[in-house]
C-alpha cells in the first residue's frame, strides 16, 4: 500500500508544480518558458528522491510504469496499482492547484487597471492544459510527442536499471530538456496521467486530440520499454 500512496502523492505534487509554474508564466508573466521546464525537472528529481525508495524509484507517469513492467522491474499487478494511483493523483493535484489559484488570478485581474471585467474560470485553465496540435499539424504533433515520450521513458527506465542512485538527477534533467523542446508544439505532456487529468475535469469529449495523444504516448512507452530490454539484457525479478 505504501508504494501506491507514494505514486499518488508524487504524481499529485508533480502536477501541482507543473500547473502552478505554467499559470505563473502565462497569467502573471513571472519567469520565462524555460523556467517552467526547469521547475518540472527539479520537481521530478526531488519527488524521486523523496518517494522513490518506496515505489521502485518513483515513476509518477504511466508511461514509465508500462516500460518498467515490460522490463520486469515491476509486476503487472503493481503496474495496475501504479496506473490507478497516478491517474487519481494527477486529477487531485490538478484540482488543488487550479482551485487554489483561481481566486488569486481573478483578484489580480480585478485590481489591475488594464484588465477587463471578465474573470478566468477553472474550465478555461483545464482546457489550456490539455494536449493540442495548435502550432503544428496533428501528425507532426503526435510524432513530436512520440519521440520525446520515448526518450524520456527510455532514459528514465534505463537509469533505474543501470544507475539507480543517479536516476532522479538523470530523469529530472531529461524532463527539462524534452519538455523545453516539446511543450511549445504539443503541450509537452509525455505523461498519460497529466494528459488525462484536465480532460476528466472538463469532460472527456472536450479535447479532440486527447485519445490520439494517449495512444501515441502508450505506444512510445512500450517501444521505450523494448529498447531498454534490448540495451540492458539482464533480467530482473518482478517487484
LOKESE-824675 format. One record per residue (C-alpha): x, y, z; residue in three letters; residue number from 0. Coordinates in nm, 3 decimals, always signed. Layout:
N
<atom <X; Y; Z>; "ALA"; NUM>
...
***
This chain:
239
<atom <+0.000; +0.000; +0.000>; "UNK"; 0>
<atom <+0.288; +0.236; +0.077>; "UNK"; 1>
<atom <+0.420; +0.223; -0.280>; "UNK"; 2>
<atom <+0.081; +0.312; -0.424>; "UNK"; 3>
<atom <+0.045; +0.602; -0.183>; "UNK"; 4>
<atom <+0.393; +0.719; -0.284>; "UNK"; 5>
<atom <+0.296; +0.715; -0.652>; "UNK"; 6>
<atom <-0.027; +0.900; -0.573>; "UNK"; 7>
<atom <+0.150; +1.172; -0.375>; "UNK"; 8>
<atom <+0.440; +1.202; -0.618>; "UNK"; 9>
<atom <+0.211; +1.241; -0.919>; "UNK"; 10>
<atom <-0.015; +1.487; -0.736>; "UNK"; 11>
<atom <+0.278; +1.709; -0.638>; "UNK"; 12>
<atom <+0.429; +1.685; -0.987>; "UNK"; 13>
<atom <+0.104; +1.809; -1.141>; "UNK"; 14>
<atom <+0.076; +2.084; -0.879>; "UNK"; 15>
<atom <+0.427; +2.210; -0.954>; "UNK"; 16>
<atom <+0.370; +2.191; -1.331>; "UNK"; 17>
<atom <+0.030; +2.362; -1.322>; "UNK"; 18>
<atom <+0.135; +2.642; -1.089>; "UNK"; 19>
<atom <+0.451; +2.710; -1.290>; "UNK"; 20>
<atom <+0.259; +2.727; -1.618>; "UNK"; 21>
<atom <-0.004; +2.958; -1.470>; "UNK"; 22>
<atom <+0.260; +3.187; -1.319>; "UNK"; 23>
<atom <+0.426; +3.230; -1.657>; "UNK"; 24>
<atom <+0.111; +3.256; -1.870>; "UNK"; 25>
<atom <-0.102; +3.470; -1.637>; "UNK"; 26>
<atom <+0.135; +3.665; -1.416>; "UNK"; 27>
<atom <+0.435; +3.675; -1.655>; "UNK"; 28>
<atom <+0.659; +3.551; -1.374>; "UNK"; 29>
<atom <+0.963; +3.391; -1.536>; "UNK"; 30>
<atom <+1.009; +3.251; -1.884>; "UNK"; 31>
<atom <+0.910; +2.926; -2.050>; "UNK"; 32>
<atom <+1.242; +2.761; -1.972>; "UNK"; 33>
<atom <+1.183; +2.837; -1.604>; "UNK"; 34>
<atom <+0.872; +2.617; -1.620>; "UNK"; 35>
<atom <+1.072; +2.335; -1.772>; "UNK"; 36>
<atom <+1.338; +2.374; -1.504>; "UNK"; 37>
<atom <+1.067; +2.353; -1.237>; "UNK"; 38>
<atom <+0.943; +2.030; -1.394>; "UNK"; 39>
<atom <+1.290; +1.880; -1.392>; "UNK"; 40>
<atom <+1.361; +1.986; -1.035>; "UNK"; 41>
<atom <+1.020; +1.857; -0.924>; "UNK"; 42>
<atom <+1.081; +1.517; -1.081>; "UNK"; 43>
<atom <+1.426; +1.489; -0.920>; "UNK"; 44>
<atom <+1.303; +1.598; -0.576>; "UNK"; 45>
<atom <+0.998; +1.371; -0.580>; "UNK"; 46>
<atom <+1.203; +1.073; -0.693>; "UNK"; 47>
<atom <+1.447; +1.135; -0.407>; "UNK"; 48>
<atom <+1.160; +1.152; -0.158>; "UNK"; 49>
<atom <+0.921; +0.883; -0.279>; "UNK"; 50>
<atom <+1.147; +0.671; -0.500>; "UNK"; 51>
<atom <+1.274; +0.446; -0.217>; "UNK"; 52>
<atom <+0.915; +0.337; -0.153>; "UNK"; 53>
<atom <+0.791; +0.291; -0.512>; "UNK"; 54>
<atom <+1.053; +0.129; -0.736>; "UNK"; 55>
<atom <+1.241; +0.451; -0.795>; "UNK"; 56>
<atom <+0.942; +0.682; -0.834>; "UNK"; 57>
<atom <+0.756; +0.675; -1.165>; "UNK"; 58>
<atom <+0.471; +0.931; -1.142>; "UNK"; 59>
<atom <+0.397; +0.854; -1.506>; "UNK"; 60>
<atom <+0.202; +0.557; -1.650>; "UNK"; 61>
<atom <+0.437; +0.555; -1.949>; "UNK"; 62>
<atom <+0.736; +0.493; -1.723>; "UNK"; 63>
<atom <+0.545; +0.227; -1.530>; "UNK"; 64>
<atom <+0.449; +0.048; -1.852>; "UNK"; 65>
<atom <+0.810; +0.035; -1.968>; "UNK"; 66>
<atom <+0.921; -0.083; -1.623>; "UNK"; 67>
<atom <+0.662; -0.362; -1.632>; "UNK"; 68>
<atom <+0.783; -0.473; -1.975>; "UNK"; 69>
<atom <+1.132; -0.496; -1.827>; "UNK"; 70>
<atom <+1.009; -0.692; -1.524>; "UNK"; 71>
<atom <+1.120; -0.416; -1.288>; "UNK"; 72>
<atom <+0.764; -0.425; -1.153>; "UNK"; 73>
<atom <+0.491; -0.685; -1.185>; "UNK"; 74>
<atom <+0.181; -0.627; -1.396>; "UNK"; 75>
<atom <-0.024; -0.623; -1.075>; "UNK"; 76>
<atom <+0.196; -0.342; -0.943>; "UNK"; 77>
<atom <+0.162; -0.164; -1.277>; "UNK"; 78>
<atom <-0.217; -0.169; -1.243>; "UNK"; 79>
<atom <-0.193; -0.022; -0.893>; "UNK"; 80>
<atom <+0.055; +0.242; -1.007>; "UNK"; 81>
<atom <-0.165; +0.336; -1.303>; "UNK"; 82>
<atom <-0.468; +0.392; -1.081>; "UNK"; 83>
<atom <-0.263; +0.582; -0.821>; "UNK"; 84>
<atom <-0.106; +0.806; -1.085>; "UNK"; 85>
<atom <-0.432; +0.894; -1.259>; "UNK"; 86>
<atom <-0.607; +0.975; -0.930>; "UNK"; 87>
<atom <-0.301; +1.169; -0.811>; "UNK"; 88>
<atom <-0.293; +1.375; -1.130>; "UNK"; 89>
<atom <-0.663; +1.461; -1.101>; "UNK"; 90>
<atom <-0.635; +1.556; -0.733>; "UNK"; 91>
<atom <-0.317; +1.760; -0.790>; "UNK"; 92>
<atom <-0.469; +1.947; -1.083>; "UNK"; 93>
<atom <-0.789; +2.025; -0.893>; "UNK"; 94>
<atom <-0.598; +2.155; -0.590>; "UNK"; 95>
<atom <-0.366; +2.371; -0.800>; "UNK"; 96>
<atom <-0.640; +2.527; -1.013>; "UNK"; 97>
<atom <-0.896; +2.576; -0.735>; "UNK"; 98>
<atom <-0.632; +2.745; -0.520>; "UNK"; 99>
<atom <-0.507; +2.978; -0.793>; "UNK"; 100>
<atom <-0.843; +3.082; -0.943>; "UNK"; 101>
<atom <-0.925; +3.331; -0.662>; "UNK"; 102>
<atom <-0.571; +3.471; -0.680>; "UNK"; 103>
<atom <-0.589; +3.518; -1.058>; "UNK"; 104>
<atom <-0.930; +3.684; -1.051>; "UNK"; 105>
<atom <-0.830; +3.913; -0.765>; "UNK"; 106>
<atom <-0.519; +4.022; -0.955>; "UNK"; 107>
<atom <-0.722; +4.080; -1.272>; "UNK"; 108>
<atom <-0.985; +4.280; -1.086>; "UNK"; 109>
<atom <-0.724; +4.506; -0.927>; "UNK"; 110>
<atom <-0.532; +4.563; -1.250>; "UNK"; 111>
<atom <-0.608; +4.892; -1.423>; "UNK"; 112>
<atom <-0.557; +4.732; -1.766>; "UNK"; 113>
<atom <-0.777; +4.427; -1.714>; "UNK"; 114>
<atom <-1.133; +4.380; -1.836>; "UNK"; 115>
<atom <-1.422; +4.277; -1.617>; "UNK"; 116>
<atom <-1.406; +3.915; -1.730>; "UNK"; 117>
<atom <-1.271; +3.650; -1.498>; "UNK"; 118>
<atom <-1.083; +3.328; -1.553>; "UNK"; 119>
<atom <-1.274; +3.006; -1.493>; "UNK"; 120>
<atom <-1.135; +2.671; -1.387>; "UNK"; 121>
<atom <-1.267; +2.518; -1.709>; "UNK"; 122>
<atom <-1.067; +2.764; -1.917>; "UNK"; 123>
<atom <-0.747; +2.672; -1.737>; "UNK"; 124>
<atom <-0.817; +2.299; -1.769>; "UNK"; 125>
<atom <-0.867; +2.342; -2.142>; "UNK"; 126>
<atom <-0.532; +2.520; -2.182>; "UNK"; 127>
<atom <-0.358; +2.226; -2.012>; "UNK"; 128>
<atom <-0.495; +1.964; -2.249>; "UNK"; 129>
<atom <-0.273; +1.825; -2.527>; "UNK"; 130>
<atom <-0.310; +2.017; -2.851>; "UNK"; 131>
<atom <-0.183; +2.046; -3.204>; "UNK"; 132>
<atom <-0.238; +2.418; -3.237>; "UNK"; 133>
<atom <+0.110; +2.510; -3.361>; "UNK"; 134>
<atom <+0.182; +2.214; -3.586>; "UNK"; 135>
<atom <-0.045; +1.972; -3.770>; "UNK"; 136>
<atom <-0.175; +1.672; -3.577>; "UNK"; 137>
<atom <+0.059; +1.414; -3.740>; "UNK"; 138>
<atom <+0.361; +1.635; -3.669>; "UNK"; 139>
<atom <+0.250; +1.698; -3.311>; "UNK"; 140>
<atom <+0.194; +1.327; -3.248>; "UNK"; 141>
<atom <+0.535; +1.246; -3.393>; "UNK"; 142>
<atom <+0.699; +1.502; -3.163>; "UNK"; 143>
<atom <+0.510; +1.365; -2.864>; "UNK"; 144>
<atom <+0.608; +1.008; -2.954>; "UNK"; 145>
<atom <+0.977; +1.089; -2.998>; "UNK"; 146>
<atom <+1.016; +1.278; -2.673>; "UNK"; 147>
<atom <+0.796; +1.041; -2.471>; "UNK"; 148>
<atom <+1.016; +0.759; -2.597>; "UNK"; 149>
<atom <+1.332; +0.948; -2.499>; "UNK"; 150>
<atom <+1.206; +1.043; -2.153>; "UNK"; 151>
<atom <+1.085; +0.691; -2.072>; "UNK"; 152>
<atom <+1.388; +0.520; -2.221>; "UNK"; 153>
<atom <+1.637; +0.731; -2.027>; "UNK"; 154>
<atom <+1.441; +0.705; -1.701>; "UNK"; 155>
<atom <+1.389; +0.328; -1.708>; "UNK"; 156>
<atom <+1.746; +0.265; -1.825>; "UNK"; 157>
<atom <+1.868; +0.478; -1.535>; "UNK"; 158>
<atom <+1.656; +0.269; -1.295>; "UNK"; 159>
<atom <+1.835; -0.042; -1.420>; "UNK"; 160>
<atom <+2.191; +0.084; -1.459>; "UNK"; 161>
<atom <+2.231; +0.384; -1.228>; "UNK"; 162>
<atom <+1.951; +0.376; -0.968>; "UNK"; 163>
<atom <+2.122; +0.622; -0.731>; "UNK"; 164>
<atom <+2.162; +0.879; -1.007>; "UNK"; 165>
<atom <+1.818; +0.815; -1.160>; "UNK"; 166>
<atom <+1.646; +1.120; -1.001>; "UNK"; 167>
<atom <+1.902; +1.362; -1.141>; "UNK"; 168>
<atom <+1.909; +1.190; -1.480>; "UNK"; 169>
<atom <+1.530; +1.180; -1.511>; "UNK"; 170>
<atom <+1.495; +1.540; -1.395>; "UNK"; 171>
<atom <+1.748; +1.663; -1.650>; "UNK"; 172>
<atom <+1.579; +1.463; -1.925>; "UNK"; 173>
<atom <+1.239; +1.603; -1.829>; "UNK"; 174>
<atom <+1.373; +1.959; -1.850>; "UNK"; 175>
<atom <+1.529; +1.909; -2.194>; "UNK"; 176>
<atom <+1.243; +1.714; -2.354>; "UNK"; 177>
<atom <+0.976; +1.949; -2.217>; "UNK"; 178>
<atom <+1.163; +2.255; -2.341>; "UNK"; 179>
<atom <+1.150; +2.123; -2.697>; "UNK"; 180>
<atom <+0.809; +1.955; -2.696>; "UNK"; 181>
<atom <+0.592; +2.187; -2.486>; "UNK"; 182>
<atom <+0.561; +2.482; -2.729>; "UNK"; 183>
<atom <+0.447; +2.241; -3.002>; "UNK"; 184>
<atom <+0.222; +1.990; -2.826>; "UNK"; 185>
<atom <+0.195; +2.085; -2.461>; "UNK"; 186>
<atom <+0.488; +1.851; -2.398>; "UNK"; 187>
<atom <+0.292; +1.623; -2.167>; "UNK"; 188>
<atom <+0.478; +1.293; -2.223>; "UNK"; 189>
<atom <+0.266; +1.157; -1.937>; "UNK"; 190>
<atom <-0.077; +0.994; -1.992>; "UNK"; 191>
<atom <-0.189; +1.083; -1.639>; "UNK"; 192>
<atom <-0.113; +1.454; -1.692>; "UNK"; 193>
<atom <-0.289; +1.442; -2.031>; "UNK"; 194>
<atom <-0.593; +1.263; -1.891>; "UNK"; 195>
<atom <-0.648; +1.474; -1.579>; "UNK"; 196>
<atom <-0.764; +1.803; -1.741>; "UNK"; 197>
<atom <-0.987; +1.610; -1.980>; "UNK"; 198>
<atom <-1.156; +1.442; -1.685>; "UNK"; 199>
<atom <-1.219; +1.781; -1.526>; "UNK"; 200>
<atom <-1.380; +1.925; -1.841>; "UNK"; 201>
<atom <-1.544; +1.612; -1.979>; "UNK"; 202>
<atom <-1.376; +1.352; -2.196>; "UNK"; 203>
<atom <-1.534; +1.489; -2.512>; "UNK"; 204>
<atom <-1.384; +1.834; -2.471>; "UNK"; 205>
<atom <-1.045; +1.753; -2.622>; "UNK"; 206>
<atom <-1.048; +1.650; -2.986>; "UNK"; 207>
<atom <-0.692; +1.521; -2.971>; "UNK"; 208>
<atom <-0.684; +1.352; -2.628>; "UNK"; 209>
<atom <-0.718; +0.991; -2.740>; "UNK"; 210>
<atom <-0.458; +1.034; -3.015>; "UNK"; 211>
<atom <-0.207; +1.166; -2.762>; "UNK"; 212>
<atom <-0.284; +0.893; -2.508>; "UNK"; 213>
<atom <-0.241; +0.624; -2.774>; "UNK"; 214>
<atom <+0.086; +0.765; -2.908>; "UNK"; 215>
<atom <+0.227; +0.801; -2.556>; "UNK"; 216>
<atom <+0.140; +0.439; -2.476>; "UNK"; 217>
<atom <+0.299; +0.316; -2.799>; "UNK"; 218>
<atom <+0.612; +0.524; -2.737>; "UNK"; 219>
<atom <+0.635; +0.393; -2.380>; "UNK"; 220>
<atom <+0.607; +0.032; -2.499>; "UNK"; 221>
<atom <+0.878; +0.088; -2.760>; "UNK"; 222>
<atom <+1.099; +0.252; -2.498>; "UNK"; 223>
<atom <+1.049; -0.049; -2.271>; "UNK"; 224>
<atom <+1.152; -0.283; -2.552>; "UNK"; 225>
<atom <+1.452; -0.064; -2.629>; "UNK"; 226>
<atom <+1.565; -0.080; -2.265>; "UNK"; 227>
<atom <+1.527; -0.457; -2.275>; "UNK"; 228>
<atom <+1.747; -0.466; -2.585>; "UNK"; 229>
<atom <+2.021; -0.240; -2.448>; "UNK"; 230>
<atom <+2.014; -0.385; -2.095>; "UNK"; 231>
<atom <+1.958; -0.754; -2.138>; "UNK"; 232>
<atom <+1.999; -0.860; -1.776>; "UNK"; 233>
<atom <+1.663; -0.974; -1.640>; "UNK"; 234>
<atom <+1.533; -0.875; -1.301>; "UNK"; 235>
<atom <+1.270; -1.042; -1.089>; "UNK"; 236>
<atom <+0.931; -0.873; -1.083>; "UNK"; 237>
<atom <+0.883; -0.647; -0.786>; "UNK"; 238>
***
